[in-house]
Amino acid sequence: MALFAVLAVGADRPGIVAAVTGALAEAGANLDDTSMSILHGHFAIAMVVGGSDGLDVAAALAPVAERLDLTVDVRSIPEGTPPTPAGERWSLAVYGADRPGLVASVTEVVADAGANVVDLTTRVVGGPDRPVYAMQLELAVPAQVEPAELAERLQAVAGDLGVDCTLTPADADLL
């Protein structure tokens, strides 16, 4: 079975998910992993799609992309690529004032420790008079990485940045 990474971006409107996934289903493709979000009024979806070796995902999505004015990118995933990074799952929450380099500084600590960012979501929450930058990460922490040491490093950078951060074991029952 062939695997493909599919990215699609365009102005948000109702029906995009139905149109994209419907076109893939009609072509005989199966969705493996999918992540979708609305970012400042733009729809963005990333998917891993499986299907027969002859499946042409780009051709299947071309009519939908044209009709809905979506930018679509399809890449083949090499056989043997591990489906998920190894390691115990941990959640990292970061809250504070927004500033350039915040995401880069936090994720640099994660990478330097040997952990991997599996999922990352950021939002500005709160009211216009008191906005708060919220960052939620799911991490894959390998066995050789001590979570307490990672938490200590994260607390140090959080102090430098003036934000709060909390590292906790991820809930295995959640997606």
N, C-alpha and C positions, 0 to 999 in steps of 0.2 A: 504494500500500500504506500502511496506517495503522500508526503506531508508538505503543506505550504503555509507560509506566514502571509497573512493578508492584512493590509492596513487600508482604511478608507476614511477620508475626511471631507467635510463639506458643511455648508450652512444647515443648521438644524431645521427639521420640519417633521411632522408626524409621518410615520410609514417607512422611514429609512431602514430600520432594523428588519421589518417584514419584507421589504423589497430585496435587500441584500441577502438575507438568509433564505428567502424563497428562491432566488436565482441559483444559489448554491445547492439547495435541495433538489431543484429540477435537474441540475447537472450531475446529480449523484454524489455530491460532496457531503461529508459529515463534519459537524463542528466539534472540535476537541476542546481547546481552551479559548475563551472569549472574554474580552474586557471592553466595555463601552462607556463613554462618558460624554457629557455636554460641557464644553470648555468655551466660556465667553460666547455663547450662542452658536458654537460650531460643534457638530456631531463628530466624534472620533471613535473608531472601533479598531481593535487589533484582534485577530483570530488566528488560531492554528486549525487548518482545514485538512481533512484526510479524504482520499479517494483513490480511484484506480490509477495506474501508472499513466494512462492516456488522458487523464483529466486536464482540461485547459481552464483553469480558474479565471484567468484574465479574460478569456473570451466569454465565459459565463457571466461575468460581472460587467462587461463593457456596455451592454444596453442600459443597465440600471445606473451605471456611473454617468452615462451621457444624459439620461432622463432627469436625474437628480443633481447633476452638476457636482459629482463627487470626484475627488482625486483618489485613485486606487493604485496600490503597489502590491505586487505579488512576488514572493520569493520562495524558491524551493528550499526545503529543510533537508539537509543531508541525512541519510540513513545512519542510525546509531547515535544521533544526538539525544542526550538524556532529556527526558520530558521536564524535569524540575531539578533545581540545584539541590545537592545533598546538604543535610544539616537539620538540626532541630529548629522549629519555627518559633520566632519571637516577634512581638509587636513593639514598635517604637512610636510613641506619640510625642510631638514637639509643638509647643504653643508659645507665641510671643509676638512681638512687633516684627513686621515684615522688613526685610532689608536685603540688598543684593548680596549674593553669596551664601545665604542661609542654607539652602538645600545642598550646595556644594560642600560647605564646611562639615555638615552632619554626615553626609554620605562618604566623605573622605575618611572620617574616623571609622565608619563601618568597614570600608574597603581595606584600610590599613590594618584592621584587626583580623582580616581574613574572612569576614562575613559577606554575604551577598544580599543585595536588595531584590526581593521577589516581587514586591508590589509597593507602589508609592502613590499617594493621593495628597494633594494640597488644596486648600481652600482659604479664602478670607471669610471669617465668620464674625458675628457681632454686628453692631450697628455702624452707620457711617461716622458717628461721633467717637466710636471706640472699636475700630477694627482689630481683629486678632488673626494672625497667620497661623493656620493649623496644618500640620503635616503628620500624616499617618503612614507608617512603613511596616511592611512585613519583611522580616529578615530570615535567611537561612544561615544558621550559625553552626559551623562544623564542630565536630567533637573536640578538636584540639583548641578551640577558642573558648576561653572561660567567660561565661556571660557576666559575671560580677566585674571582671576586668574591663569588658566592653562597656558596661554601664558606667564604670568610673571614668573612662575616657570620654564617654558621651556627656557626663555631668560637667567635666572640665570645659569642653567646648561650649556647652550650653551656658555656663557661667560667663565665658568670654563673649558670647553672643547676646546675653541678656534674655534668654528664653528658658522655658521649663521643658524638661524631657523626662519620659518615663519608659523604661524597658521592662516588659513583662512577657511571660510565656504566652504564646498565641493559643487561642481557643481552637483545638483540633476539630471541633464540630462545625466551625464556620468555614465558608468558602474562602 
